[in-house]
Amino acid sequence: MNFKTLTIAAMMAGLAIGAQADVKVGMITTLSGGGAGLGIDVRDGFMLAVKQSGRSDLEVVIEDDQRKPDVAVQLADKMIQSEKVDVLTGIIWSNLAMAVVPATTAQGKFYLSPNAGPSALAGKGCHPNYFNVAWQNDNLHEAAGAYSNDASFKNSFILAPNYPAGKDALTGYKRFFKGDLAGEVYTKLGQTDYAAEIAQIRASGADSVFFFLPGGMGISFLKQYADSGVDLPVVGPAFSFDQGILQAVGGAAMGVKNTSQWNKDIDNAANNAFVESFQAEYGRLPSLYASQGFDTANLLMSAMDKADVGDADAFRAALKAAEFESVRGDFAFGSNHHPIQDIYVREVIKEGDVYTNKIIATGLKGHSDAYAGDCKM
């Protein structure tokens, strides 16, 4: 972590530190390197909710995992053993979640995921102390598959990085897409050159492309795809068309359809206030990740209002009840502590000089995940 990141993390953590805190949260997220924008947005959304609450019974310790599983594990051990945190949160990447979450819950701590939702933790690897506030990894990709059917695509070329979320992505798309596959490719995590994959797409006979390439990977792919002259329609999840990414991609993303459980134009009081206050606080529009951090903090604080974190059964029940005003509107946990929620189809548009998304349809209504039946809680 560089000095600037350390300083920002310390300042943000300081917002929540008052007298002796009743609940101590350890936030391990990505604040440096290629995926830093995602972690920064989760952190900023979470800390905005904490600031707005004005409460002094919540302390947040923030650390940068550098998108490295070994660093995340070391930080989790330090937070649990030395910092004595009650709750962990913040992880963006599924391979880091798989390295941290099982050990965290095994030690009796709660983990609230503001992003990563690997299938292994939704099914047989579920745990009473693990709650995912974002989605199960497959969900947005399942909605993309359903949209591709509606768009009459018959032969998709699909690609994603070779790590747990990438595998869940393609599994989710294939679960709902009824057509054929012109190609299926796993790329390297963090890859920036997609010339070989674009050549495969060109030669494949595909009528459409589905890809999951979050963060900088998506920026690189979309720019190279636009420059390649391949003129096939592209579909993806929000992770490659989110607010922070769109400004870097620019016109190459215009008109692309993508799927998300959140957007800034969801019309409810909580979301309208969140979008306005986030922009006022940070000088930018919120992203999907910021909305997830915001909801995660509000879920936590709703449980704190009902139960003592030292009473694990009562606190778990309070989390499960999810009695908070989500920016998504209707929000509930399924039996495996993953959300049941609507997944929308969005289109990339331009508002003035800013690229953003608008909702054009509801892709899946009240959608759960495919692994809940394997969770024995």
Solvent accessible surface area in square Angstrom, and as a share of the most:
residue,aa,sasa,rsa
1,M,63,0.28
2,N,88,0.45
3,F,165,0.69
4,K,145,0.61
5,T,12,0.07
6,L,93,0.46
7,T,49,0.29
8,I,57,0.29
9,A,5,0.04
10,A,66,0.51
11,M,129,0.58
12,M,24,0.11
13,A,11,0.08
14,G,38,0.37
15,L,84,0.42
16,A,3,0.03
17,I,87,0.44
18,G,43,0.41
19,A,81,0.63
20,Q,162,0.72
21,A,16,0.12
22,D,101,0.52
23,V,6,0.04
24,K,42,0.18
25,V,0,0.00
26,G,0,0.00
27,M,0,0.00
28,I,1,0.01
29,T,0,0.00
30,T,0,0.00
31,L,6,0.03
32,S,26,0.17
33,G,63,0.60
34,G,61,0.59
35,G,1,0.01
36,A,16,0.12
37,G,44,0.43
38,L,11,0.06
39,G,0,0.00
40,I,53,0.27
41,D,16,0.08
42,V,0,0.00
43,R,10,0.04
44,D,4,0.02
45,G,0,0.00
46,F,1,0.00
47,M,0,0.00
48,L,5,0.03
49,A,2,0.02
50,V,3,0.02
51,K,98,0.41
52,Q,95,0.42
53,S,52,0.33
54,G,68,0.65
55,R,57,0.21
56,S,67,0.43
57,D,35,0.18
58,L,0,0.00
59,E,38,0.17
60,V,0,0.00
61,V,25,0.14
62,I,12,0.06
63,E,32,0.14
64,D,4,0.02
65,D,0,0.00
66,Q,59,0.26
67,R,65,0.24
68,K,99,0.42
69,P,52,0.33
70,D,85,0.44
71,V,26,0.15
72,A,0,0.00
73,V,54,0.31
74,Q,117,0.52
75,L,22,0.11
76,A,6,0.05
77,D,66,0.34
78,K,83,0.35
79,M,0,0.00
80,I,11,0.06
81,Q,102,0.45
82,S,82,0.53
83,E,50,0.22
84,K,135,0.57
85,V,0,0.00
86,D,36,0.19
87,V,1,0.00
88,L,0,0.00
89,T,1,0.01
90,G,0,0.00
91,I,2,0.01
92,I,5,0.03
93,W,4,0.01
94,S,2,0.02
95,N,37,0.19
96,L,0,0.00
97,A,3,0.02
98,M,65,0.29
99,A,39,0.30
100,V,2,0.01
101,V,2,0.01
102,P,59,0.37
103,A,53,0.41
104,T,1,0.00
105,T,6,0.03
106,A,83,0.65
107,Q,77,0.34
108,G,45,0.43
109,K,47,0.20
110,F,4,0.02
111,Y,3,0.01
112,L,1,0.00
113,S,2,0.02
114,P,1,0.01
115,N,8,0.04
116,A,3,0.02
117,G,0,0.00
118,P,2,0.01
119,S,26,0.17
120,A,52,0.40
121,L,7,0.03
122,A,0,0.00
123,G,3,0.03
124,K,184,0.78
125,G,38,0.36
126,C,20,0.12
127,H,59,0.26
128,P,52,0.33
129,N,7,0.03
130,Y,4,0.01
131,F,0,0.00
132,N,0,0.00
133,V,0,0.00
134,A,0,0.00
135,W,10,0.03
136,Q,1,0.00
137,N,5,0.02
138,D,0,0.00
139,N,2,0.01
140,L,1,0.01
141,H,2,0.01
142,E,1,0.01
143,A,0,0.00
144,A,0,0.00
145,G,0,0.00
146,A,17,0.13
147,Y,41,0.16
148,S,0,0.00
149,N,40,0.21
150,D,119,0.62
151,A,35,0.27
152,S,74,0.48
153,F,30,0.13
154,K,134,0.57
155,N,41,0.21
156,S,0,0.00
157,F,4,0.02
158,I,0,0.00
159,L,0,0.00
160,A,0,0.00
161,P,0,0.00
162,N,86,0.44
163,Y,16,0.06
164,P,46,0.29
165,A,9,0.07
166,G,0,0.00
167,K,103,0.43
168,D,12,0.06
169,A,0,0.00
170,L,0,0.00
171,T,53,0.31
172,G,0,0.00
173,Y,1,0.00
174,K,81,0.34
175,R,94,0.34
176,F,60,0.25
177,F,16,0.07
178,K,176,0.75
179,G,27,0.26
180,D,102,0.53
181,L,66,0.33
182,A,28,0.22
183,G,18,0.17
184,E,72,0.32
185,V,26,0.15
186,Y,86,0.33
187,T,5,0.03
188,K,157,0.66
189,L,59,0.30
190,G,30,0.29
191,Q,35,0.15
192,T,86,0.50
193,D,94,0.49
194,Y,0,0.00
195,A,66,0.51
196,A,70,0.54
197,E,17,0.08
198,I,8,0.04
199,A,57,0.44
200,Q,87,0.39
201,I,1,0.01
202,R,140,0.51
203,A,91,0.70
204,S,33,0.21
205,G,61,0.59
206,A,11,0.08
207,D,50,0.26
208,S,1,0.01
209,V,1,0.00
210,F,0,0.00
211,F,0,0.00
212,F,9,0.04
213,L,0,0.00
214,P,5,0.03
215,G,4,0.04
216,G,33,0.32
217,M,5,0.02
218,G,0,0.00
219,I,39,0.20
220,S,23,0.15
221,F,0,0.00
222,L,3,0.01
223,K,92,0.39
224,Q,59,0.26
225,Y,15,0.06
226,A,53,0.41
227,D,125,0.65
228,S,31,0.20
229,G,61,0.59
230,V,17,0.10
231,D,137,0.71
232,L,45,0.22
233,P,62,0.39
234,V,15,0.08
235,V,3,0.02
236,G,0,0.00
237,P,0,0.00
238,A,0,0.00
239,F,9,0.04
240,S,0,0.00
241,F,0,0.00
242,D,3,0.01
243,Q,17,0.07
244,G,55,0.53
245,I,11,0.06
246,L,0,0.00
247,Q,84,0.37
248,A,43,0.33
249,V,8,0.05
250,G,14,0.13
251,G,48,0.46
252,A,37,0.29
253,A,0,0.00
254,M,94,0.42
255,G,30,0.29
256,V,17,0.10
257,K,50,0.21
258,N,0,0.00
259,T,1,0.00
260,S,0,0.00
261,Q,1,0.00
262,W,5,0.02
263,N,5,0.02
264,K,37,0.16
265,D,65,0.34
266,I,17,0.09
267,D,124,0.64
268,N,36,0.19
269,A,86,0.66
270,A,26,0.20
271,N,0,0.00
272,N,71,0.36
273,A,59,0.46
274,F,2,0.01
275,V,21,0.12
276,E,128,0.57
277,S,30,0.19
278,F,0,0.00
279,Q,82,0.37
280,A,87,0.68
281,E,73,0.33
282,Y,52,0.20
283,G,67,0.64
284,R,85,0.31
285,L,34,0.17
286,P,1,0.01
287,S,2,0.02
288,L,0,0.00
289,Y,6,0.02
290,A,0,0.00
291,S,0,0.00
292,Q,0,0.00
293,G,0,0.00
294,F,15,0.06
295,D,0,0.00
296,T,0,0.00
297,A,0,0.00
298,N,34,0.17
299,L,0,0.00
300,L,1,0.00
301,M,10,0.04
302,S,13,0.08
303,A,0,0.00
304,M,24,0.11
305,D,102,0.53
306,K,107,0.45
307,A,21,0.16
308,D,97,0.50
309,V,22,0.13
310,G,70,0.68
311,D,73,0.38
312,A,39,0.30
313,D,99,0.51
314,A,40,0.31
315,F,0,0.00
316,R,54,0.20
317,A,63,0.49
318,A,4,0.03
319,L,0,0.00
320,K,77,0.33
321,A,46,0.36
322,A,9,0.07
323,E,113,0.51
324,F,29,0.12
325,E,140,0.63
326,S,4,0.03
327,V,0,0.00
328,R,13,0.05
329,G,33,0.31
330,D,134,0.69
331,F,27,0.11
332,A,49,0.38
333,F,15,0.06
334,G,7,0.07
335,S,79,0.51
336,N,1,0.00
337,H,13,0.06
338,H,2,0.01
339,P,1,0.01
340,I,64,0.33
341,Q,7,0.03
342,D,31,0.16
343,I,1,0.00
344,Y,31,0.12
345,V,4,0.03
346,R,2,0.01
347,E,43,0.19
348,V,1,0.01
349,I,35,0.18
350,K,97,0.41
351,E,84,0.38
352,G,69,0.67
353,D,131,0.68
354,V,63,0.36
355,Y,34,0.13
356,T,1,0.01
357,N,3,0.02
358,K,84,0.36
359,I,46,0.23
360,I,72,0.37
361,A,48,0.37
362,T,68,0.39
363,G,25,0.24
364,L,25,0.13
365,K,160,0.68
366,G,43,0.41
367,H,30,0.13
368,S,38,0.25
369,D,17,0.09
370,A,55,0.42
371,Y,38,0.14
372,A,22,0.17
373,G,63,0.61
374,D,62,0.32
375,C,15,0.09
376,K,169,0.71
377,M,96,0.43
